Amino acid sequence: MPHDDLRRAGFKEQTRVAAARETILEAVTPHDRTDRIPLDRADGRTVAETLTAPNPVPGYDRAAMDGFAVRAEDTFGASDRSPNVLHEGADAVVPGEAVRVHTGSELPEGADAVVMVEQTETVGDDVEVFDGVAEGENVGPIGEDVAEGEALYEPGHRLRPSDLGLLKSVGVTEVTVFDYPTVGVIPTGEELVQSDPRPGEVIETNGLTVSKFASRWGGVPTYRDVVTDDPEALRAAIQRDLTKDVVVLTGGSSVGERDYTPEVVDELGEVLVHGVALKPGHPVALGVVEETPVLMLPGYPVACIINAVQFLRPVLKRIGNLPEEPHPTTDATLTRKITSEPGTRTFVRVRIETDEDGERRATPTRASGSGVLSSVALADGWVVVPEGREGIAEGETVAVENWEWSA
Protein backbone atom coordinates (compact mmCIF):
# COMPACT_ATOMS: atom_id res chain seq x y z
CA MET A 1 0.00 0.00 0.00
CA PRO A 2 1.37 3.48 -0.87
CA HIS A 3 2.53 5.51 2.11
CA ASP A 4 -0.20 8.14 1.73
CA ASP A 5 -2.83 5.40 1.78
CA LEU A 6 -1.28 3.93 4.92
CA ARG A 7 -1.45 7.31 6.60
CA ARG A 8 -5.15 7.51 5.89
CA ALA A 9 -6.02 3.91 6.70
CA GLY A 10 -3.59 3.03 9.47
CA PHE A 11 -2.52 -0.61 9.89
CA LYS A 12 -5.33 -2.83 8.63
CA GLU A 13 -3.14 -5.93 8.79
CA GLN A 14 -0.30 -6.67 11.16
CA THR A 15 2.33 -9.37 10.90
CA ARG A 16 2.67 -11.73 13.83
CA VAL A 17 5.82 -11.37 15.92
CA ALA A 18 7.33 -14.75 15.04
CA ALA A 19 6.74 -14.26 11.33
CA ALA A 20 8.18 -10.72 11.40
CA ARG A 21 11.26 -11.92 13.25
CA GLU A 22 11.80 -14.78 10.81
CA THR A 23 11.40 -12.40 7.87
CA ILE A 24 14.15 -10.06 9.02
CA LEU A 25 16.42 -12.91 10.09
CA GLU A 26 16.16 -14.45 6.62
CA ALA A 27 17.60 -11.20 5.29
CA VAL A 28 20.55 -11.30 7.69
CA THR A 29 23.92 -12.85 6.83
CA PRO A 30 26.33 -13.67 9.67
CA HIS A 31 29.60 -11.84 9.21
CA ASP A 32 32.93 -13.68 9.05
CA ARG A 33 35.22 -11.05 10.62
CA THR A 34 37.47 -12.46 13.33
CA ASP A 35 40.10 -11.29 15.76
CA ARG A 36 42.91 -13.03 17.63
CA ILE A 37 42.91 -11.89 21.25
CA PRO A 38 44.62 -12.80 24.54
CA LEU A 39 42.75 -15.23 26.75
CA ASP A 40 42.22 -12.68 29.52
CA ARG A 41 40.17 -10.51 27.11
CA ALA A 42 38.00 -13.32 25.78
CA ASP A 43 35.24 -13.46 28.40
CA GLY A 44 31.89 -13.29 26.61
CA ARG A 45 33.41 -13.55 23.13
CA THR A 46 32.23 -16.08 20.57
CA VAL A 47 34.63 -18.79 19.37
CA ALA A 48 35.38 -18.60 15.64
CA GLU A 49 37.34 -21.84 15.25
CA THR A 50 37.49 -25.19 17.01
CA LEU A 51 39.57 -24.96 20.17
CA THR A 52 41.56 -28.08 21.01
CA ALA A 53 43.83 -28.90 23.92
CA PRO A 54 47.53 -28.59 22.99
CA ASN A 55 48.49 -30.31 26.26
CA PRO A 56 46.84 -32.91 28.49
CA VAL A 57 45.54 -32.16 31.98
CA PRO A 58 47.05 -33.39 34.15
CA GLY A 59 50.34 -33.52 32.30
CA TYR A 60 51.63 -36.22 34.63
CA ASP A 61 50.33 -39.10 36.76
CA ARG A 62 49.22 -37.50 40.03
CA ALA A 63 48.13 -38.60 43.45
CA ALA A 64 44.38 -38.44 43.88
CA MET A 65 44.59 -38.78 47.68
CA ASP A 66 46.86 -37.83 50.55
CA GLY A 67 48.88 -40.90 51.51
CA PHE A 68 51.82 -42.95 50.29
CA ALA A 69 52.86 -43.78 46.74
CA VAL A 70 53.68 -47.47 46.45
CA ARG A 71 54.08 -50.38 44.10
CA ALA A 72 50.66 -52.06 44.27
CA GLU A 73 52.23 -55.52 44.53
CA ASP A 74 53.98 -54.49 47.77
CA THR A 75 50.56 -54.05 49.44
CA PHE A 76 48.92 -57.32 48.43
CA GLY A 77 47.58 -59.24 51.42
CA ALA A 78 47.79 -56.30 53.84
CA SER A 79 45.09 -56.18 56.54
CA ASP A 80 44.35 -54.62 59.90
CA ARG A 81 45.65 -57.72 61.72
CA SER A 82 48.62 -58.26 59.44
CA PRO A 83 49.85 -54.99 57.90
CA ASN A 84 52.55 -54.93 55.26
CA VAL A 85 55.55 -52.95 56.49
CA LEU A 86 57.35 -50.71 53.97
CA HIS A 87 60.33 -48.42 54.44
CA GLU A 88 59.54 -44.71 53.99
CA GLY A 89 61.59 -43.39 51.10
CA ALA A 90 62.14 -39.87 49.87
CA ASP A 91 62.13 -39.84 46.06
CA ALA A 92 61.60 -42.71 43.63
CA VAL A 93 59.72 -45.77 44.82
CA VAL A 94 61.72 -48.99 44.82
CA PRO A 95 60.54 -52.43 45.93
CA GLY A 96 59.63 -52.44 49.61
CA GLU A 97 59.42 -48.63 49.91
CA ALA A 98 56.67 -45.99 50.12
CA VAL A 99 56.93 -42.23 49.48
CA ARG A 100 54.60 -39.71 51.12
CA VAL A 101 52.42 -37.78 48.62
CA HIS A 102 49.69 -35.17 48.76
CA THR A 103 46.58 -34.80 46.61
CA GLY A 104 47.60 -33.44 43.20
CA SER A 105 51.32 -34.07 43.59
CA GLU A 106 53.24 -35.94 40.89
CA LEU A 107 53.41 -39.66 41.35
CA PRO A 108 57.03 -40.63 42.13
CA GLU A 109 58.94 -42.74 39.65
CA GLY A 110 58.42 -46.44 40.24
CA ALA A 111 55.02 -46.06 41.95
CA ASP A 112 51.77 -47.26 40.38
CA ALA A 113 49.24 -46.69 43.20
CA VAL A 114 48.55 -44.62 46.31
CA VAL A 115 47.50 -45.91 49.72
CA MET A 116 45.26 -43.45 51.54
CA VAL A 117 46.83 -42.02 54.68
CA GLU A 118 43.86 -43.38 56.69
CA GLN A 119 45.00 -46.92 55.82
CA THR A 120 48.56 -46.41 57.08
CA GLU A 121 50.51 -45.74 60.24
CA THR A 122 54.05 -44.41 60.44
CA VAL A 123 56.36 -46.12 62.92
CA GLY A 124 59.79 -44.54 62.88
CA ASP A 125 61.15 -44.90 59.34
CA ASP A 126 58.59 -47.54 58.45
CA VAL A 127 55.04 -47.33 57.10
CA GLU A 128 52.50 -49.96 58.11
CA VAL A 129 49.91 -50.54 55.35
CA PHE A 130 46.56 -51.95 56.52
CA ASP A 131 44.82 -52.36 53.15
CA GLY A 132 46.01 -53.50 49.76
CA VAL A 133 45.58 -51.37 46.64
CA ALA A 134 45.34 -52.27 42.96
CA GLU A 135 47.52 -50.84 40.23
CA GLY A 136 46.26 -47.36 39.33
CA GLU A 137 44.19 -47.01 42.50
CA ASN A 138 43.98 -43.43 43.86
CA VAL A 139 46.01 -42.20 40.89
CA GLY A 140 44.92 -39.55 38.37
CA PRO A 141 46.54 -40.56 35.05
CA ILE A 142 47.88 -38.22 32.39
CA GLY A 143 44.99 -36.63 30.49
CA GLU A 144 42.36 -37.71 33.02
CA ASP A 145 40.68 -34.26 32.90
CA VAL A 146 41.55 -33.30 29.30
CA ALA A 147 43.28 -35.43 26.69
CA GLU A 148 45.89 -33.93 24.38
CA GLY A 149 44.20 -32.89 21.13
CA GLU A 150 40.71 -33.11 22.63
CA ALA A 151 38.18 -30.69 21.05
CA LEU A 152 36.97 -28.34 23.76
CA TYR A 153 34.81 -25.69 22.08
CA GLU A 154 33.26 -25.38 18.63
CA PRO A 155 32.59 -22.18 16.63
CA GLY A 156 29.58 -20.32 18.01
CA HIS A 157 30.33 -21.10 21.65
CA ARG A 158 30.29 -18.03 23.88
CA LEU A 159 33.20 -18.18 26.30
CA ARG A 160 32.53 -18.05 30.04
CA PRO A 161 34.98 -17.49 32.92
CA SER A 162 35.13 -21.24 33.62
CA ASP A 163 35.95 -21.86 29.94
CA LEU A 164 38.88 -19.45 30.17
CA GLY A 165 40.19 -21.32 33.19
CA LEU A 166 40.05 -24.62 31.32
CA LEU A 167 41.75 -23.16 28.26
CA LYS A 168 44.53 -21.71 30.37
CA SER A 169 45.01 -25.06 32.10
CA VAL A 170 45.76 -26.76 28.76
CA GLY A 171 48.19 -24.05 27.67
CA VAL A 172 46.01 -21.87 25.41
CA THR A 173 47.03 -18.21 25.59
CA GLU A 174 45.13 -16.72 22.61
CA VAL A 175 41.83 -17.47 20.91
CA THR A 176 40.25 -16.53 17.59
CA VAL A 177 36.83 -14.96 18.09
CA PHE A 178 34.20 -13.30 15.93
CA ASP A 179 34.24 -9.51 15.87
CA TYR A 180 31.37 -7.71 17.51
CA PRO A 181 28.64 -6.61 15.07
CA THR A 182 28.42 -2.85 14.55
CA VAL A 183 25.23 -0.84 14.93
CA GLY A 184 24.33 2.66 13.79
CA VAL A 185 21.67 4.07 16.14
CA ILE A 186 19.85 7.10 14.70
CA PRO A 187 17.24 8.89 16.83
CA THR A 188 14.75 10.83 14.73
CA GLY A 189 12.24 13.56 15.46
CA GLU A 190 12.23 17.35 15.12
CA GLU A 191 10.99 17.69 18.71
CA LEU A 192 13.97 15.86 20.25
CA VAL A 193 16.76 17.56 22.21
CA GLN A 194 19.54 16.18 24.39
CA SER A 195 18.86 18.49 27.36
CA ASP A 196 17.00 21.58 28.61
CA PRO A 197 13.77 21.05 26.68
CA ARG A 198 11.58 24.03 25.90
CA PRO A 199 7.80 23.74 25.58
CA GLY A 200 7.01 21.27 22.80
CA GLU A 201 10.46 19.63 22.99
CA VAL A 202 11.30 16.19 24.39
CA ILE A 203 14.59 14.87 25.76
CA GLU A 204 15.97 12.10 23.53
CA THR A 205 16.15 8.76 25.38
CA ASN A 206 15.45 6.03 22.82
CA GLY A 207 18.80 6.28 21.05
CA LEU A 208 20.70 6.11 24.32
CA THR A 209 18.63 3.17 25.59
CA VAL A 210 18.92 1.19 22.36
CA SER A 211 22.67 1.85 22.18
CA LYS A 212 23.21 0.46 25.67
CA PHE A 213 21.05 -2.57 24.97
CA ALA A 214 23.03 -3.19 21.78
CA SER A 215 26.24 -3.19 23.83
CA ARG A 216 24.77 -5.70 26.26
CA TRP A 217 23.73 -7.93 23.37
CA GLY A 218 27.23 -8.09 21.92
CA GLY A 219 27.15 -5.15 19.51
CA VAL A 220 29.28 -2.04 19.08
CA PRO A 221 26.86 0.87 18.75
CA THR A 222 27.47 4.32 17.32
CA TYR A 223 24.93 6.69 18.90
CA ARG A 224 24.24 9.39 16.32
CA ASP A 225 22.92 12.92 16.72
CA VAL A 226 19.18 13.46 16.33
CA VAL A 227 17.97 13.63 12.73
CA THR A 228 14.94 15.81 12.04
CA ASP A 229 11.78 14.60 10.29
CA ASP A 230 12.99 15.37 6.79
CA PRO A 231 13.25 12.76 4.01
CA GLU A 232 16.55 14.08 2.68
CA ALA A 233 18.13 14.20 6.13
CA LEU A 234 16.88 10.68 6.91
CA ARG A 235 18.16 9.38 3.58
CA ALA A 236 21.63 10.82 4.21
CA ALA A 237 21.75 9.43 7.76
CA ILE A 238 20.81 5.93 6.61
CA GLN A 239 23.29 5.93 3.73
CA ARG A 240 26.07 7.11 6.05
CA ASP A 241 25.55 4.10 8.34
CA LEU A 242 25.31 1.41 5.65
CA THR A 243 28.92 0.59 6.58
CA LYS A 244 27.51 -0.80 9.84
CA ASP A 245 26.16 -4.33 10.21
CA VAL A 246 22.78 -3.00 11.36
CA VAL A 247 21.04 0.38 11.15
CA VAL A 248 18.46 1.26 13.81
CA LEU A 249 16.21 4.31 13.64
CA THR A 250 14.04 5.30 16.57
CA GLY A 251 10.85 7.26 15.89
CA GLY A 252 9.06 8.01 12.65
CA SER A 253 8.06 4.40 12.00
CA SER A 254 4.28 4.78 12.09
CA VAL A 255 1.90 6.20 9.48
CA GLY A 256 1.57 9.79 10.63
CA GLU A 257 2.19 12.92 8.59
CA ARG A 258 5.82 13.16 9.77
CA ASP A 259 6.60 9.42 9.76
CA TYR A 260 8.87 9.35 6.72
CA THR A 261 11.28 6.61 7.76
CA PRO A 262 9.56 3.58 6.14
CA GLU A 263 9.02 5.56 2.94
CA VAL A 264 12.70 6.54 2.76
CA VAL A 265 13.88 3.00 3.46
CA ASP A 266 11.55 1.64 0.79
CA GLU A 267 13.03 4.10 -1.71
CA LEU A 268 16.60 3.08 -0.82
CA GLY A 269 15.89 -0.62 -0.49
CA GLU A 270 12.87 -2.59 0.67
CA VAL A 271 10.54 -2.53 3.66
CA LEU A 272 9.86 -6.17 4.48
CA VAL A 273 7.45 -5.69 7.38
CA HIS A 274 5.47 -2.63 8.49
CA GLY A 275 3.13 -3.14 11.41
CA VAL A 276 3.51 -6.07 13.82
CA ALA A 277 0.82 -7.61 16.03
CA LEU A 278 2.36 -6.75 19.37
CA LYS A 279 1.35 -4.33 22.08
CA PRO A 280 2.70 -1.88 22.88
CA GLY A 281 4.70 -1.10 19.76
CA HIS A 282 2.86 -2.34 16.67
CA PRO A 283 4.12 0.49 14.35
CA VAL A 284 7.52 -1.13 13.88
CA ALA A 285 9.03 -1.52 10.41
CA LEU A 286 11.80 -3.85 9.27
CA GLY A 287 13.67 -3.49 6.02
CA VAL A 288 16.91 -3.96 4.09
CA VAL A 289 19.06 -1.44 2.23
CA GLU A 290 22.04 -2.72 0.23
CA GLU A 291 21.99 -6.00 2.21
CA THR A 292 22.09 -4.10 5.52
CA PRO A 293 19.13 -4.72 7.85
CA VAL A 294 17.38 -1.52 8.86
CA LEU A 295 15.14 -1.60 11.93
CA MET A 296 12.66 1.24 12.37
CA LEU A 297 11.48 1.30 15.99
CA PRO A 298 8.54 3.28 17.36
CA GLY A 299 9.19 6.57 19.11
CA TYR A 300 7.31 5.80 22.32
CA PRO A 301 9.98 4.61 24.79
CA VAL A 302 8.30 1.42 26.02
CA ALA A 303 7.33 0.39 22.49
CA CYS A 304 10.88 1.11 21.35
CA ILE A 305 12.38 -1.14 24.05
CA ILE A 306 9.96 -4.00 23.40
CA ASN A 307 10.72 -3.97 19.69
CA ALA A 308 14.45 -3.72 20.29
CA VAL A 309 14.28 -6.87 22.41
CA GLN A 310 12.10 -8.69 19.90
CA PHE A 311 14.00 -7.76 16.73
CA LEU A 312 17.36 -6.03 17.29
CA ARG A 313 18.59 -8.61 19.79
CA PRO A 314 18.09 -11.65 17.50
CA VAL A 315 19.47 -9.73 14.50
CA LEU A 316 22.65 -8.92 16.42
CA LYS A 317 22.96 -12.52 17.55
CA ARG A 318 22.61 -13.80 13.98
CA ILE A 319 25.05 -11.30 12.45
CA GLY A 320 27.63 -11.71 15.22
CA ASN A 321 27.47 -15.53 15.25
CA LEU A 322 26.33 -15.30 18.86
CA PRO A 323 24.27 -18.07 20.45
CA GLU A 324 20.58 -17.18 20.78
CA GLU A 325 19.70 -17.68 24.42
CA PRO A 326 16.26 -17.19 25.98
CA HIS A 327 15.80 -14.49 28.57
CA PRO A 328 15.85 -15.80 32.14
CA THR A 329 12.41 -15.97 33.70
CA THR A 330 11.01 -15.91 37.21
CA ASP A 331 7.82 -17.81 38.01
CA ALA A 332 5.33 -15.78 40.04
CA THR A 333 1.64 -15.71 40.86
CA LEU A 334 -0.33 -12.99 39.11
CA THR A 335 -2.06 -10.66 41.59
CA ARG A 336 -4.41 -9.03 39.08
CA LYS A 337 -6.07 -10.10 35.87
CA ILE A 338 -4.30 -9.17 32.63
CA THR A 339 -6.39 -8.38 29.59
CA SER A 340 -5.14 -8.54 26.01
CA GLU A 341 -6.38 -8.30 22.46
CA PRO A 342 -6.83 -11.64 20.66
CA GLY A 343 -4.36 -12.04 17.81
CA THR A 344 -1.88 -9.62 19.39
CA ARG A 345 1.14 -10.56 21.51
CA THR A 346 0.93 -8.35 24.59
CA PHE A 347 3.80 -7.39 26.88
CA VAL A 348 2.68 -6.42 30.38
CA ARG A 349 5.17 -4.82 32.76
CA VAL A 350 5.12 -6.23 36.30
CA ARG A 351 6.75 -5.81 39.69
CA ILE A 352 7.77 -8.93 41.63
CA GLU A 353 7.43 -9.13 45.40
CA THR A 354 7.98 -12.05 47.78
CA ASP A 355 5.36 -12.55 50.47
CA GLU A 356 5.93 -13.76 54.03
CA ASP A 357 5.57 -17.38 52.91
CA GLY A 358 8.33 -16.96 50.34
CA GLU A 359 5.92 -16.99 47.39
CA ARG A 360 6.72 -14.64 44.50
CA ARG A 361 3.87 -12.44 43.29
CA ALA A 362 3.74 -10.45 40.06
CA THR A 363 1.74 -7.23 40.02
CA PRO A 364 1.12 -5.35 36.75
CA THR A 365 2.37 -1.77 36.91
CA ARG A 366 -0.30 0.89 37.08
CA ALA A 367 1.24 2.85 34.21
CA SER A 368 0.64 0.90 31.03
CA GLY A 369 1.05 3.43 28.22
CA SER A 370 3.76 2.89 25.60
CA GLY A 371 5.20 6.31 26.36
CA VAL A 372 5.58 5.84 30.12
CA LEU A 373 9.28 5.07 30.43
CA SER A 374 9.14 4.81 34.24
CA SER A 375 6.83 1.80 33.88
CA VAL A 376 9.79 -0.06 32.36
CA ALA A 377 12.56 1.33 34.52
CA LEU A 378 10.65 0.56 37.73
CA ALA A 379 9.43 -2.88 36.64
CA ASP A 380 11.17 -6.21 37.25
CA GLY A 381 10.19 -7.71 33.92
CA TRP A 382 7.26 -8.37 31.67
CA VAL A 383 4.69 -11.09 31.19
CA VAL A 384 4.03 -12.12 27.60
CA VAL A 385 0.42 -12.88 26.69
CA PRO A 386 0.43 -15.03 23.52
CA GLU A 387 -1.67 -14.15 20.49
CA GLY A 388 -4.08 -17.01 21.14
CA ARG A 389 -5.18 -15.82 24.59
CA GLU A 390 -7.51 -13.01 25.59
CA GLY A 391 -5.74 -12.49 28.90
CA ILE A 392 -4.41 -14.20 32.01
CA ALA A 393 -6.50 -14.70 35.12
CA GLU A 394 -5.57 -13.53 38.60
CA GLY A 395 -3.86 -16.30 40.55
CA GLU A 396 -2.31 -17.98 37.52
CA THR A 397 1.41 -18.74 37.59
CA VAL A 398 3.24 -16.68 34.98
CA ALA A 399 6.82 -16.55 33.69
CA VAL A 400 8.22 -13.04 34.11
CA GLU A 401 10.90 -12.28 31.51
CA ASN A 402 13.83 -10.14 32.62
CA TRP A 403 14.64 -8.10 29.52
CA GLU A 404 17.51 -6.27 31.28
CA TRP A 405 19.54 -9.50 31.13
CA SER A 406 22.86 -8.82 29.42
CA ALA A 407 23.26 -11.83 27.19
ABEGO torsion letter per residue (X at the ends): XBAAAAAAAEBABBBBAAAAAAAAAAABBBBABBBBBBAAAABGBBBABBBBBABBOBABBBBABBEBBBBAAAABGBBAABBBBBBBBABBBBBGBBBBBBBGBBBBBGBABBBBAAABBBBEABBBBABBBBBGBGBBBBGAABBBGBBABBBGBBBBAAAAAAAAAAGBABBBBBBBBBBBBBBBEAABBABGBBBGBBBBAAAAAAAAAAAAAGBBBBBBBBBBBBAAAAAAAAAAAAABABBBBBEGABABAABAAAAAAAAABBBABBEBBBOBGAABBBBBBGGBBBBBBBABAAAAAAAAAAAAAAAAAAAAGBBBBBBBBBBBBBABBBBBBBGBBBBBBBBBBBBAAGBBBBBBBABABAABAAAAAABAEBBBBBAABAEBBBGBBBBBBBAABAX
